[in-house]
Structures are given as C-alpha cells and as structure tokens.
Amino acid sequence: MRTATVTIKPDALTHNLRQVRKLAPKSKVLAMVKANAYGHGIAVALPALQQADGIGVASFTEALEARELGWQKTIGLIEGVFSADEWQQAIDNDFSCVIHHLPQLQWALENVPDADSPTRTVWLKYNTGMNRLGFADDTIVEIAKQLHSAGYQLILTTHFANADNNEHPLNAKQIQCFSAVLAGLKQTVSADIKASLCNSAGIINFPEYHYDWVRPGIMLYGSSPVIDKRADELSLQPAMDFSARIMAMQIVKAGSAIGYGSHWLAEQDTKTALVSIGYGDGYPRVVADCAEVCVIDASSGKSYRCAIRGRVAMDMITIDISALPENIALDSRVVLWGDAPHVDEVAAYAGTIGYELLCRLSLRPERQVCSSL
Ligand SMILES: Cc1ncc(COP(=O)(O)O)c(C=O)c1O
C-alpha cells in the first residue's frame, strides 16, 4: 500500500509548552492553535496543551471547533469578529476578542456583554510598527478610555514584525511604544490594564517584556522561532513526523537523467530509490536536487541521509541511496521531516519557513497520533 504518514507526538507538544512556562514563568500562556494547530490537528493539540491558560485562533469556525472539542478556558479570536452578528455570537460562546479597528469598537460599544462574560475582556490591538492590524498612536488612548468606560477589561496587545531577528531596530521601537502607552493607560485609565506582547520569538529574545500573557505558536510545535538558534538548542521537540516509504529501487546509468525535465544527470551509475511522497502530499516541489531525507534501515535502526535527485513530482521523489547498505529493504521508512531532517532545515531548502510547510500538508497523508516514535 502506498504510505505517506503524518505522525503527531502529543508528548512533544506538552514538553514544548513546559519550555514556554520555564521561559515565561510569570505570564499566562495563550497557546496559538490557529490553522488547525499549525497543521498538527486541533483535536490532538488541545489535550496536549491542556495546561495552557487559553488558546488563540484566527477564525470563528476554529473557535467553535475548539469549544465543541471541550476547551473550556479562554478562547481568543486574534483577528476579532467580522460583523455585529459575530460579536453577538462571540458573547454567546464566551469568546474573548481582539479589537483592532473602528467597526469592531462600534459593535463592542453597542452591545456590551454581562459583567461576568469572558467577552467583557477585550484584547485592544495597538499598531506599534507591524502596520497590519491595530489602532495608531493618536487614537489608542482615546479608544482604551471608551472601552474602559463601557465596562470592558483591557489587555493591551501588539505583534512584533521582526522578533525572530534580535538585531532588528524595529524591535526596540515597538517595545518602546508599547511600554510607553501601557504606562500611560495604567496611569490615566486603569491600573488594572493587562498587556500581551510576545509571540514565540519574543518569548525567547525579549524576556523582560513578557507581561501578563505570552502568545506562543510555532515553538509549541517544535520549530525554532529565531534565526540564530536551532530548535534543539532551545530544547524544543518536533511534534510532527512526516514520512513515507521506499516503493522501488533502480540503478540509473551514468549520463542518464532522472524525472520530469530530465535536469539531474547521473555522473556515474547511481543507485536510487523512489519514495512515495510528492507535492500532492504537501512536500514542497521547490526543494528539487537539494533537500535531504533520512532513510531508516529497519534491520539496524540506523538512519542515513540521502539527497533528492531530480524534480519532486506529485506522488513521488527519487533519492540517491548509493551510500546505503546493499541490502536496504524495499518499504524502508523515509523521514521527510521530524527529528532529522528538521522541518526548519527543509524549509531553508525550500526558501520558506517551517510554519508554511507544517500548515500546508494535504489531506492525502494518513494521520497518526503517537507519544513516542
Ligand atoms: C497575534 C499573534 N500572536 C501570536 C502569534 C504566534 O506567533 P508564533 O507562531 O511566531 O509564535 C501569531 C501568529 O501569527 C499572531 O498572529
């Protein structure tokens, strides 16, 4: 049977959440589970992340799904609601929303939930330099005042544009704007205003600015959020193992080419294996000729790195197995990403980030859950 398998490791998710707690011991944790828990599957992720104080999602559908799956703590809608109707539904379902533009402010002021409703807490988004969502410097204080007067509890929030790069000058500017406005609001509006600044990279690079809530995403899934450290250096464990199997082997004669476009030429006779994985499963086509995979020799348990040769097709890739033991078995497991190679490594070959590879797997691979591989 053709096998391409995505195996999720809940223990790794739990471990990574513990790492977040170690790094930000004084903050509450809003675990980001948007985009189906970064492609890992929200139904698997929620029990593994049950020690988080809340979860963050991007859409109403994701929020409802999390409630239906039994998540009873905070559910934060990080883009807020998209209509007055949705605001009412947010109240009905006890969601907590970002307010980032005037229509959302209006819906909130026109329809204030009861004092004990979780929707009475709003995440007020301040645009400190990302220039996507949020109120600007000249309106943020006034809007905070309006919401506070209407009875809302506020969490001032913003999002880093470059937290992955410690050296980027915009980080200091964003931090400076955020701290100054927060201090002003605490003085002029309410001492009880809370704050949330850091995503995964911020948690690592800016420990003195964790504030009341941190919002880790990618690090929960075991991928490095910063450009200067690998996931293992941060004690993060990959929560996804993506693998397939060798489906055929052959010798490609010197001077012959492999696959579509015939653009990889064998300089010498080369032993190759066909692996049942392709872009139809979500493996990136752009890594042709460069990325490596790991073949696991079932008889010895040893893992061998092999390079991809030729193009990635919809259903298969060809790898060079010249350096493997002669008796490597048909059906041997081939890891596309997991412990090795790490998804961050494949992402670098693909000119993208681990986030994208994790999120865009197709429906075809079989899904499994296990606590240890
Ligand atoms: C507002 C907000 N907070 C936190 C996160 C989590 O970011 P990361 O996955 O880099 O930790 C995201 C993700 O895009 C976000 O949009």
The ligand as an SDF file (V2000), in Angstrom:
LIG
                    3D

 16 16  0  0  0  0  0  0  0  0999 V2000
   -1.2050   37.9940   17.1050 C   0  0  0  0  0  0  0  0  0  0  0  0
   -0.3520   36.7700   17.1150 C   0  0  0  0  0  0  0  0  0  0  0  0
    0.1910   36.3710   18.2580 N   0  0  0  0  0  0  0  0  0  0  0  0
    0.9700   35.2740   18.3340 C   0  0  0  0  0  0  0  0  0  0  0  0
    1.2350   34.5150   17.2070 C   0  0  0  0  0  0  0  0  0  0  0  0
    2.1220   33.3200   17.3150 C   0  0  0  0  0  0  0  0  0  0  0  0
    3.3140   33.5430   16.6170 O   0  0  0  0  0  0  0  0  0  0  0  0
    4.4550   32.4510   16.5600 P   0  0  0  0  0  0  0  0  0  0  0  0
    3.8890   31.2700   15.8820 O   0  0  0  0  0  0  0  0  0  0  0  0
    5.5360   33.0980   15.7740 O   0  0  0  0  0  0  0  0  0  0  0  0
    4.8230   32.1700   17.9820 O   0  0  0  0  0  0  0  0  0  0  0  0
    0.6910   34.9090   15.9920 C   0  0  0  0  0  0  0  0  0  0  0  0
    0.9790   34.1310   14.7880 C   0  0  0  0  0  0  0  0  0  0  0  0
    0.9420   34.5510   13.6730 O   0  0  0  0  0  0  0  0  0  0  0  0
   -0.1260   36.0700   15.9330 C   0  0  0  0  0  0  0  0  0  0  0  0
   -0.6690   36.4790   14.7900 O   0  0  0  0  0  0  0  0  0  0  0  0
  1  2  1  0
  2  3  1  0
  2 15  2  0
  3  4  2  0
  4  5  1  0
  5  6  1  0
  5 12  2  0
  6  7  1  0
  7  8  1  0
  8  9  2  0
  8 10  1  0
  8 11  1  0
 12 13  1  0
 12 15  1  0
 13 14  2  0
 15 16  1  0
M  END
$$$$
